[in-house]
Every structure is written in C-alpha cells, then in structure tokens.
C-alpha cells in the first residue's frame, strides 16, 4: 500500500536557552539523533533540553520554505510560535 510522506518542521530548546529549528520525515528518530549528538554540530555543542514545537506538512518544498521562514524568526517570535503551539496542544488533548 502506498504511504504518503509527511515532513515535519521542529524546534528544539537548547540548554543555553536558544532554539534550534530543523526539518525531518521522522521526528522520533531525528530527536534521538540530536540526543546522541549525531543530529547537528550546533545541538551537540549546546545540548538539548526538549522538543518544543512540531509542525506537519505533506509537501517537502512547503516544509523547506517553512523551515527557512522559522529559522529567520527572532527569538521573541519563535517564543510566540511555541506558546501558541503549547496552548493549542493543551486544548486539543483535553477531554
């Protein structure tokens, strides 16, 4: 059976208080790579605190464009995005 690919833009909070933005097809595997210091030089250097944002896309080009857009956000704008995501997530999973 044909399975459609999904792409994810994600933000990690680092131990130094900064954020790392990335793109992956498998968030669980990519997170483990970051934790084991095989994810990127930047996350290896500063260490990961937690995953704080995840956004799903069906189209790779759309996901790449969004990743670039989020990477260009200021720290303040990333925090606003993360806070909206947290608020949405809490309401989405309440009974």
C-alpha positions in Angstrom: 0.0 0.0 0.0 1.2 3.5 -0.9 2.0 5.7 2.1 2.2 9.4 1.6 5.3 11.1 3.1 5.0 13.6 5.9 7.5 16.3 6.7 8.0 18.0 10.0 9.4 21.4 10.9 10.5 21.2 14.6 12.1 23.5 17.2 14.3 22.2 20.0 15.0 24.2 23.1 18.7 24.0 23.9 20.4 24.0 27.3 21.7 27.5 26.6 18.2 28.9 26.2 18.4 29.3 22.4 16.4 27.4 19.8 17.3 25.0 17.0 15.0 24.7 14.0 15.1 21.7 11.7 13.2 19.6 9.2 12.7 15.8 9.2 10.5 13.0 7.9 10.7 11.1 11.3 10.7 13.3 14.4 11.3 10.4 16.9 14.4 9.3 15.1 15.7 12.8 14.5 15.2 13.6 18.2 17.2 10.6 19.2 20.0 11.6 16.8 20.1 15.0 18.4 20.2 13.5 21.9 23.1 11.1 20.9 25.0 14.1 19.5 24.7 12.9 15.9 22.0 15.4 15.0 24.0 18.5 14.3 27.1 20.3 15.4 25.0 23.1 16.9 22.9 20.8 19.1 25.9 18.7 20.0 27.7 21.8 21.2 24.9 23.3 23.3 22.9 20.2 24.3 19.1 19.7 24.0 16.6 20.5 26.7 13.4 19.4 24.9 11.3 19.4 21.8 9.0 22.5 22.0 7.4 22.7 18.6 6.3 20.4 15.8 4.5 21.2 12.5 3.4 18.7 9.9 3.5 19.2 6.1 2.6 16.9 3.2 4.8 18.7 0.7 8.6 18.8 1.1 9.0 22.1 -0.6 6.4 23.7 1.6 8.1 22.3 4.6 11.5 23.5 3.5 10.1 27.0 2.9 8.5 27.0 6.4 11.8 25.8 8.0 13.7 28.7 6.4 11.0 31.1 7.5 11.0 29.9 11.1 14.9 29.9 11.2 14.7 33.6 10.3 12.3 34.4 13.1 13.7 36.3 16.1 14.0 34.6 19.4 10.9 36.5 20.5 8.9 35.4 17.5 9.9 31.8 18.0 8.7 32.0 21.6 5.3 33.3 20.4 5.0 30.4 18.0 6.0 27.9 20.6 3.5 29.4 23.1 0.7 29.2 20.6 1.6 25.6 19.9 1.6 24.8 23.6 -1.8 26.4 24.0 -3.2 24.6 21.0 -1.8 21.2 22.2 -3.3 21.6 25.6 -6.8 22.3 24.3 -6.6 19.7 21.6 -5.9 16.8 24.0 -8.3 17.8 26.8 -11.4 15.6 27.2 
